[in-house]
Amino acid sequence: MKTTLALAIAGLTLQAVSAAQAQSPQQPPSYQFEAQQRARIEEVLKSYERSLNASDVAGVVQLYTDDAVLLAPEAPSAVGIEAVRNAYTGIFQAIALNITFEIAEVKLLSPEWAFLRSNSKGVVKILANGAEVPGGSQELFVLHKSQGRWKIARYSFSSVLQPAK
C-alpha cells in the first residue's frame, strides 16, 4: 500500500512539474525564428540607411539580389543588379542624402520572403548648386533570403512631401 501511495504521489508530482513547464513563459520556436528574422531584416534597412547617407554605391548594391528591381518615381525601372548599380551611381552624382528610416511594418511571408514598409525623412542636398531641401518618402521593400542572408529584391518609394508651388 505504501509503495502504491508513493508511486501515486510521484506520478502527481511529475504531472505538476510537466504542467508548470508547459505554462512557462518560453516563446515557441516559431516566434523566436520570426523575431530573429525581423531583427536581420531591420539590420538590412539600417545598413541601407548608412550606405545611402555615405553615398556608397558598393555598400548599397551589396544589399540587393542579382535580379533586383528598383522602382524610383519619375524614372524607368532599374532591373537587374547592374541597372541598380547605374541608378545609384547617377543618384549619388546628383544628390547627397542625410535621412533616417522609421519602420512601419515588417511581415514575413515565408522563410525566404518578407516585406518591409517604412517612412523616411531628412535632408537632400542638390550637388549642382548646394541647395538643401527637406526629403520625406514612404517605402516598400520586398526582401528575399538567399544563402542565409536577407537582401532587397524589390524596392519602391514615393515622396510624401507636397510639391513646391
PEFENWO-V37502 format. One record per helix or strand of 3 or more residues. SS is the DSSP state (alpha for helix, beta for strand). FROM is the first residue (numbers start at 0). LEN is the number of residues. If there is no record, write none. Layout:
SS|FROM|LEN ; SS|FROM|LEN
//
This chain:
alpha|1|21 ; alpha|28|25 ; alpha|56|5 ; beta|63|8 ; alpha|80|14 ; beta|94|14 ; beta|112|14 ; beta|131|15 ; beta|148|11
//
